[in-house]
Amino acid sequence: MVDNTQIERLEAESVNSAKARQPLYTPRKKIFPKRASGSFRRFKWLVMAITLGIYYLTPWLRWDRGPFAPDQAVLLDLANRRFYFFFIEIWPQEFYYVAGLLVMAGVGLFLVTSTVGRAWCGYTCPQTVWVDLFLVVERAIEGDRNARMKLDAGPWTARKLVLRVSKHAMWLVIGAATGGAWIFYFADAPTLVGELFTGTAAPVAYITVAVLTATTYTFGGLMREQVCTYMCPWPRIQAAMLDETSLTVTYNDWRGEPRSRHAKKVQAAGRPVGDCVDCNACVAVCPMGIDIRDSQQLECITCALCIDACNGVMDKLGKERGLISYATLSDYNANMAVATAGGSCAASPSLVRTADGKFSDRLAHFHVSKIFRPRTFIYMGAWTAVGLALLYSLLTRDRLEVNVLHDRNPQFVTLSDGSIRNGYTVKLLNMIPEPRTIVVTMQGLQGAEMSVVGAEIPAGRSFAIPVEPDRLKMLKVFVRQPAEQIHGTAQTFTFRVEDKASFESDEYIATFNAPETAR
C-alpha cells in the first residue's frame, strides 16, 4: 500500500471533453492510449482473438457436401446464387432467412444496449477490434504511451522514419489481409489465394482487396475514435435504448469527490477528501480520449479500460475497487442521495462511510436481477420468437419445388381430332447437392394426358425424369384432353412432383383452358 503522493500523476488531458466540445471541423488531436491491465483488458484480448480468428480462419474451414457441391464451410457463391453455411444451403428465394438474422441482430443489439450499455461498441464492434489490433502493432514498434508521445513530438530522424515506415507497413499488411479474407468468403479460398498471387484472379477481386485495405488502414490506423464519434450513428441512437437500470461505465463521484493528491494535508485542514487522487490514469488509457469523470458522454464506448486503470490505483492505495465501475443510473442516484444527505449538501465522503472507514449499508449495489425487467423480457421474447420461427422454417422447409407457367399465346390449340391441347413450362427445382429422379404426375382433368417436348417419354398421366443436383430443370409439357371430356372453359388440375427416395413432394394447381365450342 502506498500514499496518495506516491501515485504517478499522468499528464493526460481529455481530447474529447464533455465540458468543452470541439468544433465539428477542428483538426484531429492525436490520442496515445496507455496500455491497460486488468480483467476487462484480458476480456478484450479474448474477444479480439476470437473475433479475428473467426473472421480470418472461417473461409478455410471445410465441410463435405458430396461431389456435387463446394466443400467450403461458409461460402457466398454469387455465380451460382447460393449461400452455404456448414450444413445449411440458402437459395435466392430463401433470402428471408438472411432478413430474419438481420432482425435478430437488431433486436439483440437493442437487448444488449438496454442491459449493459454499449458493450457491442466496447468489445465486438469491428472498428474497436481492428483499432485494438493496430494499437498492438503501434506499441510493439514505437513503445507505450510516453515513448509514442516523445517520438511524435520529436524531430524527424532516421530512427523515427524507420519506426513510422515499419508501423504503417504492418498496418497495410493487416489491411490487405482483411480485404483478402473478405473475398475468400465469395470463392473457394485455396483456389482464389493462388489466383491472387499469380495474377489470374478476376479484376473485382483485386479492386475489393484494394478498397478494403484502404478503408481498414484509414479507419483503424488514421481515424480511429473519429469513426465512432462522427461517422457511426449508434452513439446517438443509444440514448433511446438506455434507462435507469442499464449498466454503463460510471465514475462514482459520490465517493470520489472532492478529489485531491494530498489527502493527508486536506484532512489535517479539516476538509473532506474523496477517494480520487486525480492521477489521470483513467484518461491515459481511454482510446476515445475522454475523461470518464466528466460523466456519461456519447464518445464513451464502455470498453471499461478506465475501470482497470482505476482499480489498479485503488489496489495500490489499499482502497476498495469500484471508484469507476459498471453501475446503473438508479443505483448512482441512490448513492448520491446518501452522499449528499438527500441533496441538502455537497457530496461528503463521511456520509457514505462508517466510523471504521467501511462503506455504509445504505449504499445501493448492483445485482444481476436488476437486468431482468419488462423491457429486457420484451426484447428477449422478440429475439427468441424470431429465432424459433427461423429454426422451425429451416427444419421443415422443402428441398423440392415445382412451378408452372401456362403458355400465354396461344392459350389452347384445337387438334385435328377435336381434342384441346394446352402448353406449360414446368420448372423442377432440386435444392439438394445430389441428383434426383423426380416423378411428375397429373391429378384431375379427366381423360387428359401429358407429353414432354424433346424427351422420349410416352404420353401419359405420369412420367419420371432425372434432375441434376442443385439445379433447376425446365420442361415444356403439353396437356391434351379429348373434346368429349371437357367440362368448361377453365378447368383446374394439379401437377404433383415427388422424389420416391426421400418422399419429398410438392404440388402446383394449374388451369386448363378450352374454347366454348369444345364442350
C-alpha positions, 0 to 999 in steps of 0.5 A: 500500500502506498500514499496518495503522493506516491501515485504517478500523476499522468499528464493526460488531458481529455481530447474529447471533453464533455465540458468543452466540445470541439468544433465539428471541423477542428483538426484531429488531436492525436490520442496515445492510449496507455496500455491497460491491465486488468480483467476487462483488458484480458476480456478484450484480448479474448474477444479480439482473438476470437473475433479475428480468428473467426473472421480470418480462419472461417473461409478455410474451414471445410465441410463435405457436401458430396461431389456435387457441391463446394466443400467450403464451410461458409461460402457466398457463391454469387455465380451460382446464387447460393449461400452455404453455411456448414450444413445449411444451403440458402437459395435466392428465394430463401433470402428471408432467412438472411432478413430474419438474422438481420432482425435478430441482430437488431433486436439483440443489439437493442437487448444488449444496449438496454442491459449493459450499455454499449458493450457491442461498441466496447468489445465486438464492434469491428472498428474497436477490434481492428483499432485494438489490433493496430494499437498492438502493432503501434506499441510493439514498434514505437513503445507505450504511451510516453515513448509514442508521445516523445517520438511524435513530438520529436524531430524527424530522424532516421530512427523515427522514419524507420519506426513510422515506415515499419508501423504503417507497413504492418498496418497495410499488411493487416489491411490487405489481409482483411480485404483478402479474407473478405473475398475468400468468403465469395470463392473457394479460398485455396483456389482464389489465394493462388489466383491472387498471387499469380495474377489470374484472379478476376479484376473485382477481386483485386479492386475489393482487396484494394478498397478494403485495405484502404478503408481498414488502414484509414479507419483503424490506423488514421481515424480511429475514435473519429469513426465512432464519434462522427461517422457511426450513428449508434452513439446517438441512437443509444440514448433511446435504448438506455434507462435507469437500470442499464449498466454503463461505465460510471465514475462514482463521484459520490465517493470520489469527490472532492478529489485531491493528491494530498489527502493527508494535508486536506484532512489535517485542514479539516476538509473532506477528501474523496477517494480520487487522487486525480492521477489521470490514469483513467484518461491515459488509457481511454482510446476515445480520449475522454475523461470518464469523470466528466460523466456519461458522454456519447464518445464513451464506448464502455470498453471499461479500460478506465475501470482497470486503470482505476482499480489498479490505483485503488489496489495500490492505495489499499482502497476498495475497487469500484471508484469507476465501475459498471453501475446503473443510473438508479443505483448512482442516484441512490448513492448520491442521495446518501452522499449528499444527505438527500441533496441538502449538501455537497457530496461528503465522503463521511456520509457514505462511510462508517466510523471504521472507514467501511462503506455504509449499508445504505449504499445501493449495489448492483445485482444481476436481477436488476437486468431482468425487467419488462423491457429486457423480457420484451426484447428477449421474447422478440429475439427468441420468437424470431429465432424459433420461427427461423429454426422451425422454417429451416427444419421443415422447409422443402428441398423440392419445388415445382412451378408452372407457367401456362403458355400465354399465346396461344392459350389452347390449340384445337387438334385435328381430332377435336381434342384441346391441347394446352402448353406449360413450362414446368420448372423442377427445382432440386435444392439438394447437392445430389441428383434426383429422379423426380416423378411428375404426375397429373391429378384431375382433368379427366381423360387428359394426358401429358407429353414432354417436348424433346424427351422420349417419354410416352404420353401419359398421366405420369412420367419420371425424369432425372434432375441434376443436383442443385439445379433447376430443370425446365420442361415444356409439357403439353396437356391434351384432353379429348373434346368429349371430356371437357367440362368448361372453359377453365378447368383446374388440375394439379401437377404433383412432383415427388422424389420416391427416395426421400418422399419429398413432394410438392404440388402446383394447381394449374388451369386448363383452358378450352374454347366454348365450342369444345364442350 
